[in-house]
Amino acid sequence: MRVLVACEFSGVVREAFRARGHDAYSCDLLSAEDAGAHIQDDVRRHLKDGWDLMIAHPPCTHLAVSGARWFKHKLTEQDGALWFVRDLMAAPIPRICIENPISVISSRIRKPDQIIQPWMFGHGETEATCLWRKGLPKLVPTNIVEGREARVHRMAPGPDRWKERSRTYRGIADAMADQWGSGLADAA
Ligand SMILES: C[S@@+](CC[C@H](N)C(=O)[O-])C[C@H]1O[C@@H](n2cnc3c(N)ncnc32)[C@H](O)[C@@H]1O
């Protein structure tokens, strides 16, 4: 399957799909952290390149409700961020998952199809993550564990903190690749 992992610099989701034999590429304005198959560009220029599946992690800086107190000062940026999400949702790709924290996407575009947590996928952490799905079934928890720490609390301040905060959890990437990489006959 040809898989586009939009807005990914880490390669975590890309490598989960590659490990299962898929032709997966990450795409980000930034370079990849590893030497994997990566397109460094605006992903909107690559949405029509014949993908079977897209997993997208659009920036949440102007969308996440955790930053709501700043919304009134950045309405233009927020509008741009919402149009970016709409462009991703409208991509001519049969299976799409868009991932974001609790955000204004829910009120301005549509409610998410499901909300997952890292602790459902083997990581003892809490971080509500919304999924907007097209042509894909619900992502089923793979390993529910104890421990409910927020990962942001154990991160030292620094210029790369946002990267650590936004990196996709390996357990979630593995679940996506296992469950969405094949056997999609029951897709909703
Ligand atoms: C919240 S981070 C997602 C990180 C991802 N979970 C990972 O593990 O690499 C959002 C990413 O979107 C990228 N981005 C923003 N606008 C983009 C665009 N137009 N095309 C491609 N990537 C974009 C940013 O550079 C940033 O790396």
The ligand as a Tripos MOL2 file, in Angstrom:
@<TRIPOS>MOLECULE
LIG
   27    29     1     0     0
SMALL
NO_CHARGES

@<TRIPOS>ATOM
      1 C1          2.3880   18.5940   15.4990 C.3       1 LIG1
      2 S1          3.7730   18.3370   14.4590 S.3       1 LIG1
      3 C2          3.5610   16.6170   14.1150 C.3       1 LIG1
      4 C3          4.7780   15.7810   14.4270 C.3       1 LIG1
      5 C4          4.5720   14.3070   14.1760 C.3       1 LIG1
      6 N1          3.6030   13.7330   15.1100 N.3       1 LIG1
      7 C5          5.8910   13.5230   14.2400 C.2       1 LIG1
      8 O1          5.9640   12.5330   14.9970 O.co2     1 LIG1
      9 O2          6.8120   13.8940   13.5230 O.co2     1 LIG1
     10 C6          3.2230   19.1660   13.0020 C.3       1 LIG1
     11 C7          4.2020   19.1660   11.8510 C.3       1 LIG1
     12 O3          3.5620   19.7240   10.7030 O.3       1 LIG1
     13 C8          4.5570   20.2870    9.8830 C.3       1 LIG1
     14 N2          3.9130   21.1180    8.8580 N.ar      1 LIG1
     15 C9          3.2970   22.3210    9.0330 C.ar      1 LIG1
     16 N3          2.8000   22.7690    7.8610 N.ar      1 LIG1
     17 C10         3.0990   21.8400    6.9220 C.ar      1 LIG1
     18 C11         2.8480   21.7490    5.5120 C.ar      1 LIG1
     19 N4          2.1950   22.6920    4.8470 N.pl3     1 LIG1
     20 N5          3.3270   20.6610    4.8590 N.ar      1 LIG1
     21 C12         3.9930   19.6900    5.5280 C.ar      1 LIG1
     22 N6          4.2550   19.7250    6.8600 N.ar      1 LIG1
     23 C13         3.8040   20.7930    7.5430 C.ar      1 LIG1
     24 C14         5.4390   20.9970   10.8940 C.3       1 LIG1
     25 O4          6.7170   21.2620   10.3540 O.3       1 LIG1
     26 C15         5.4590   20.0060   12.0470 C.3       1 LIG1
     27 O5          6.5800   19.1660   11.9880 O.3       1 LIG1
@<TRIPOS>BOND
     1     1     2 1
     2     2     3 1
     3     2    10 1
     4     3     4 1
     5     4     5 1
     6     5     6 1
     7     5     7 1
     8     7     8 2
     9     7     9 1
    10    10    11 1
    11    11    12 1
    12    11    26 1
    13    12    13 1
    14    13    14 1
    15    13    24 1
    16    14    15 ar
    17    14    23 ar
    18    15    16 ar
    19    16    17 ar
    20    17    18 ar
    21    17    23 ar
    22    18    19 1
    23    18    20 ar
    24    20    21 ar
    25    21    22 ar
    26    22    23 ar
    27    24    25 1
    28    24    26 1
    29    26    27 1
@<TRIPOS>SUBSTRUCTURE
     1 LIG1         1 GROUP 0 **** ****
